[in-house]
Amino acid sequence: MLFLLNNQIVEVELPEIHLARRWRRIGCGTPYAIRPLDVVNFVHARLDQARIFVRGLEHDEACDLASLIIARTGANSFMLRVGADGGTFPVLRHIPDAVLEAYYRGAANDEASTTRRARRNRVALN
């Protein structure tokens, strides 16, 4: 299942099984006992922390958070919007699969073209 987490799109195969295997690493407690609102608050805090420290999320952590949101809320996107005061607030949505697939293909093409461009630049420099 494709999931949009801010500006990062990840593919999580069998989100419930992924969550069952990795919930201890996520650090949210037993995922099936946590309420959807608490999941939103937990992920919001993690994304805010990643944004503040400018490190972003690694792919594995993004997949973990996506599986938690999918399993507990059914949404396939979670974005942070910046408010007028500079703080952030979470937005959960269900985006049509076709839109996510188009975005995923576009992101993959962008990544591939960036890699090709970097290779050409290295070759040109040598």
C-alpha positions in Angstrom: 0.0 0.0 0.0 1.3 3.4 -0.9 1.4 6.1 1.8 2.2 9.8 1.6 4.0 11.0 4.7 4.5 14.8 4.3 6.5 15.0 1.0 7.8 11.4 1.2 5.9 8.5 -0.4 6.6 4.9 0.9 5.2 1.6 -0.1 4.3 -0.7 2.9 3.4 -4.2 2.1 0.8 -5.7 4.4 0.8 -2.8 6.9 -0.7 -4.8 9.8 1.9 -7.5 9.5 4.7 -4.8 9.3 3.3 -3.2 12.4 3.1 -6.5 14.3 6.8 -7.2 13.5 8.1 -3.7 14.3 5.9 -2.1 16.9 8.5 -2.3 19.6 11.0 -0.3 17.5 8.4 2.3 16.8 8.1 3.1 20.5 4.4 3.7 20.7 3.4 1.0 23.1 1.1 -1.8 22.1 -0.3 -0.5 18.8 -3.7 -2.2 19.1 -4.4 -0.6 22.4 -3.6 2.9 21.2 -6.5 5.1 20.1 -6.4 6.7 16.6 -6.1 10.2 18.2 -3.1 9.1 20.2 -1.6 7.7 17.0 -2.0 11.1 15.3 -0.4 12.9 18.2 2.4 10.3 18.3 3.2 10.7 14.6 2.8 14.4 14.8 5.4 14.6 17.5 7.8 12.4 15.6 7.5 14.4 12.4 7.9 17.7 14.3 11.0 16.3 15.9 12.4 15.3 12.5 11.6 18.7 11.1 13.2 20.6 13.9 16.4 18.6 13.8 16.4 18.7 10.0 17.4 15.1 9.7 14.1 14.0 8.1 12.9 10.4 8.3 14.8 7.4 7.1 12.8 5.0 4.9 12.4 2.4 7.6 11.0 4.9 10.1 8.6 6.3 7.5 7.3 2.8 6.7 6.9 2.1 10.5 4.9 5.3 11.0 2.9 4.7 7.8 1.9 1.2 8.9 0.8 2.5 12.3 -1.4 5.1 10.8 -2.8 2.8 8.2 -3.6 0.1 10.8 -5.2 2.5 13.3 -6.9 5.1 11.2 -7.3 3.7 7.7 -5.8 6.9 6.1 -3.2 6.7 3.4 -1.6 10.1 3.9 -0.4 12.2 6.9 0.8 15.7 6.4 1.9 18.5 8.6 0.6 21.9 7.8 2.3 25.0 9.1 0.0 27.4 10.9 0.1 31.2 11.1 2.0 31.0 14.4 4.7 28.7 12.9 3.5 25.6 14.7 2.3 22.6 12.8 -1.0 20.7 12.8 -1.6 17.2 11.3 -3.9 16.5 8.4 -5.0 12.9 7.7 -6.5 12.1 4.4 -7.5 9.2 2.1 -6.0 10.1 -1.3 -7.2 8.1 -4.3 -4.8 5.2 -5.2 -4.4 6.5 -8.7 -3.1 9.8 -7.5 -0.6 8.2 -5.1 0.6 5.9 -7.8 1.2 8.8 -10.2 3.0 10.7 -7.4 5.1 7.5 -6.7 6.1 7.1 -10.3 7.0 10.7 -10.6 9.1 10.6 -7.4 10.9 7.5 -8.8 11.5 9.2 -12.1 12.9 12.3 -10.3 15.2 10.2 -8.2 16.4 8.2 -11.3 17.1 11.4 -13.3 18.9 13.0 -10.3 21.1 9.8 -10.1 21.8 9.9 -13.8 22.6 13.6 -13.7 25.0 13.0 -10.8 26.8 10.3 -12.7 27.1 12.5 -15.8 28.6 15.3 -13.7 31.1 12.9 -12.1 32.1 11.6 -15.5 32.4 15.2 -16.8 34.6 16.2 -13.9 37.0 13.2 -14.4 
